[in-house]
Amino acid sequence: MPEEKVIPVRVALRCRPLIPKEVNEGCQQCLTFTPNEPQVILGKDKAFTYDYVFSPQNMQPEVYSTAVHPLVKHILRGYNATVLAYGQTGSGKTYSMGGCYEASLNEDQEEMGIIPRVLKELFQGITDKTESIFVVKVSYLEIHNEDINDLLCSPSKREPLSIREDVNGGIKLPGLSEVVVSSYEDTMSCLQSGSQGRTTGSTAMNSTSSRSHAIFTIHIEQKKKEDMDEYCHCKFHLVDLAGSERAKRTQAEGERFKEGININRGLLALGNVISALGDEAQKRSHIPYRDSKLTRLLQDSLGGNSYTLMIACVSPADSNMEETLNTLRYADRARKIKNKPIVNMDPQAAEIMRLKQLVQQLQLQMINGGLNPALTTTTSNASSGTSICMESSTDELKSLIERNKQLEDENDKLSLELRKAVDQSTNMCEKAIRLEVKCDKLKQRFFELKQDTGVDLEVLSSSLDVENNPHLKEQLDKLRLMSEKIKEESAEDKDVLEQPEEEEEDDEENYGESAPGTPDTRAMSKEYALRQAKLGQELLQLNKLLEKKEMLANQMTQNDDKMESMRQQYEVEYLLVVPMSVLHFISTEKNLLFTHEQISLSNPRQTIHSHVAKKDMENEINSLQREKDNLQHALEDARSNANANKYE
């Protein structure tokens, strides 16, 4: 069974305006309404707070939309509901309910009461709810002098009805007419015909006083079109109670006096039930529902399975202050009553729905790859008659199962694509490694070819005739032989590279044939694919690092070669060419000076000049010697720098 939720009885207070009779008598208004608050003050200091408070300025549409409209939604969902109008005679109960009021029955939009508005909105909701089939029945009864009369039965055949209990403890009235209606017009026709048969009378306080309690009940049976086993039924009680009265003020005599006694007796029993239900301190185990037929019929509405709204109608005249105070206290006690409304389902239909719900949950668990231990325990409890809560409807479960299946298929496809992508990435990495190895082999082979054969590229690039140049022919033959060897190695590498492609095609075929079928295998395949992807990424990073290091090594080798060539060029140009030319020049000068010296021996004047020239020559030789030493030091520094760069 669904979990029961506790809902308090809602109370709405409605005050009518002063009537002409009260104005002529000079009555003053004794009620004050707090603005924007559901509170009313009687006299000067007696404040009462309710769920809703309506002043004389609030019209019928506002009362209905604020207080009664939420109950219609509950009815369409399968809950019971009750609207109960209580108050002293002449306070506006029948006007508010609209059961016997002429303007309300004539469907005046401003004067229409609660019952016609409920009927109109109810049939509109049934029309909008196309997924269900509805059967609507109405009954109309009155309790007059503690006799239950069927108002939909002709007066000639009308007999008092007896209250009985069914096997489940519910109330039933054998012989009560339940008329099947299919539209708002049919229901209004039943309401009008029943209202005409209701007992009314004239008293000193009200010329059209209701002398009986009237209960108009709407019975609704609802079935789903897609699943006819899903069946629920509910009822909506619309109760117009007779007003409490004092014989001294009503001046009732004879039959009217007897009716007043029975009305007050029923209202007193209703007040005792309300007091017993609202007394949280005593928590009585016995509620006196059997003290009157009125409380017996309203047993579900007060403390039972129903959403209940009580409309307390009062008069604002100070001449009715005592009756108004009693009504306010009566309504305040009613607010303490707690009801437990539930969806009213047929026991067999509820059991079928429970079993269907259980089967669907088991199917869902099997699709997900195993049974839930908690669900297994629920299954064993179900065999002993234990009921479980239905968390979602059949349509929602079907959609969840379909959605789950779609997500599993999509997950399998994505897992397969991930494995393919990882394998392709791995194969590409292997191909890249093989190509790098092949490139290294070709480079090594080229260097070996250049070293072993001594091939000179300048000779090959010359345009000499091969027949007339035997040396060139010999080199070309060697190159031809080496190219054949390189082609053989390339063919072997091509075979090695084509082999993974064939393996990749075989793997794709195997992937298409064998997809993971259980949660464990799917998890393992996902973990394997993720590990492969991680290893592939690490391999790519290692390849990039190796490539960078190889490039740096090649650059260092090239730099060493350049430094060596620069050193050799420097030694040749600066240390050999320049010093030799200078020394040759100096030796020539020296020979000339020696020749002049021999000649000058014969001439003393020239001897002086030759000594001066000789001294200048010696200075020049010393400066050249220093320049040579500087050049040698520079050469040593260049060699040391080259060695340092090489080891770095």
ABEGO torsion letter per residue (X at the ends): XBBBBBBBBBBBBBBBBBBAAAAAAGBBBABBBBBGBBBBBBEAABBBBBABBBBAABBAAAAAAAAAAAAAAAAAAGBBBBBBBBEBBGAGAAAAAGAABAAAAAGBAAABBAAAAAAAAAAAAAAABAABBBBBBBBBBBBBGGBBBBAABBAAABBBBBBBBBAAGBBBBBGBBBBBBABAAAAAAAAAAAAAABBBBBBAABABBBABBBBBBBBBBBBBAABAABBBBBBBBBBBBBBBBBAAAAGBBEAAAAAAAAAAAAAAAAAAAAAAAABAAAGBABBBAAABAAAAAAAAABGBBBBBBBBBBBBABAAAAAAAAAAAAAAAAAAABBBBBBBBBBAAAAAAAAAAAAAAAAAAAAAAGEBBAAAAAAAAAAAAGBBBBBABBAAAAAAAAAAAAAAAAAAAAAAAAAAAAAAAAAAAAAAAAAAAAAAAAAAAAAAAAAAAAGBBAAAAABABBAAABAAAAAAAAAAAAAAAAAAAAAAAAAAAAAAAAAAAAAAAAAAAABBBABAAAAAAAAAAAAAAAAAAAAAAAAAAAAAAAAAAAAAAAAAAAAAAAAAAAAAAAAAAAAAAAAAAAAAAAAAAAAAAAAAAAABAAAAAAAAAAAAAAAAAAAAAAAAAAAAAAAAAAAAAAAAAAAAX
